[in-house]
Amino acid sequence: MGAGKYNRRATVKYRVDANDDAGQPADDWKVLGSLWVSIANETGMGAIRSSLQGNVPASIARYSFEARFESVRELGVNEGMRMEHDGLIFDIKGVVRDLKHRGKAYILTEQGGNAG
């Protein structure tokens, strides 16, 4: 794995249980850390097929962030967290280790809204 492959920096955040001034649950996220990643999106028939199988609207954009497994493990990245890159939010749906190339991990996401 050459260093040049992971050419994007993404921030990983986790949800904090907090209340706003009115005592209502707040949508509060804290930075866990950042990772060097490469990004791929699901396109074509693969996206259509998985959307139909999972009863997911085709308008949901899915992306995978490939990163070094050791970095992902050290940060403790998992489902329910989110990643931010280039002003966009990506909800983490799962983390998968590549069993063929054990130094890699894939962070599976769906694109949310804009980072705030």
N, C-alpha and C positions, 0 to 999 in steps of 0.2 A: 504494500500500500504506500504509494508515494505521497509525500506531503502536499503536492499540488492538487490532488484529487478533491480534497476537502477545502473548497475555496470560498465558502460562505460561512458567516458567523451568525448563529441563531441563539437567542436568549431563551432559557427554560424558566418557566414560572410555575408556582404552586398556589393554590387557593388558600387564603387565610380565613378562618372563621372569625368574623368581626361584625359589629353592628354600627350603623351610622348614628348621627346625632339624635335621630328620632327613635332609636332602638330597633330599627328594621335591619334585617340581614344585608350586609354590604357585599358588593361584588369586588372583593379586594384580593389582589394578586401580588406576590412578592417574588423577587428574582432568586432563583435557586443557583443559577450559574449560566455559563454559555458554552457552546460547543462549536467546533469546526465541523461543517457538514457539506455533503453534496445533496442536491435536491432533484427528485424526479416526480413527475405527476403521472397519474393514471390517465391514459388517453384511449380513444378509439373503442373497439369492441370490448376490451377488457373492462373499461369503465361502465359501459352499458350493461354488460353481463353481470358484473358484481352489484350494480344498482338494482337490477331486476331481481336477482337472487335474494338480496337483503331487503327488498321493498324500500329502498332508499331513493329519494328523488334524484333524478339525473343532474339536477342543478348543483348538487353538493360536490365540491372539488376535493378530491383525495390526493394527498402527496405523501411521499416517503422521504425521510431525511436519513441518508446513510451517514454513519459516524463510526468512530473507533469504539469498539465494544467496551474497552477499559474506561474510556471517558464517560460513556453512558452509565456504566456500572458505578463508577466513583460518585457521580452526581445523584444517583438513585432515581433516574428518570422513569416514570411509569404512567400508566393510564390515568386520566383525570387531570393531569397537568396540561400545560400548553406551551407552545413555542411561538416566539415572535421573530419575524424576519422581514426586512424591507417594508416595515409599516403594516404588515399583515399578521393576523392571529391564526394559529393552527392548533386545533384541539387534539391532544394526543389520545389516540384510541387503542394503542398497544405498542409494545416494544418487542422486537424479535431478533434473536441472535442468529447470524448466518452460520449454519452448522458445517458448511463446506469451507468457508473462509472465516474461521473462528474469531479473527480480529475485528470483524465488522458487526455492526448492529443496524437494524432498520427501525426508525421511529415512524410509526404509521399514524397519519393525521387526517383530519378533515378541516378545510379552511373555514374559519369563523369570520368575524368582522375585521375592522381596522383596529390597530393597536392604539391605545389611548394614553 
